C-alpha cells in the first residue's frame, strides 16, 4: 500500500489484500483535518464583526444619553445634534473605556454600549 505525498492518505493497490484498515485510517485522517479546520474557522469568525444594531436616542431631561446594546461593541458611529443652534457632531469609537472629547462634548464606549455627555438627540450604528 502506498500513500499520497502531501497528506499521507493510503492508496490501495490492486495487489493489496482487501482490508478496511486502510480506508478507516483515511477516514480518521480526513475527519481530524476537518475538525481542525472547523476550529480554526470558528476562531477567526469570533474576531470578525458579526452583529450590528442601529437606532436613535433622545436625551430628554437626563444629563447624558446612555445606550445599552445587546452585545459588546467593537465599533460605534454616532451622529448627533447638541442643540438646534449649535451644529452637529460625529464620533467613532473602537476602544472600550476610551473617551473621545470634542470641546465640552464627549463620547465613551462601554462594555455594553456607549455614553454621550452632550446633545439632545443622536443616531447611531454599532458593530459587534
Protein Blocks (a to p, Z undefined) as FASTA:
>chain_A
ZZdfklopacddfklccdfklmmmmmmmmmmmmmmmmmmmmmmmmmpcfbdcdddddekj
afbdcdddfbdcfbdcddddfbfklopaddddfbehiacdehjbccdddfklccdfedjb
dcddddZZ
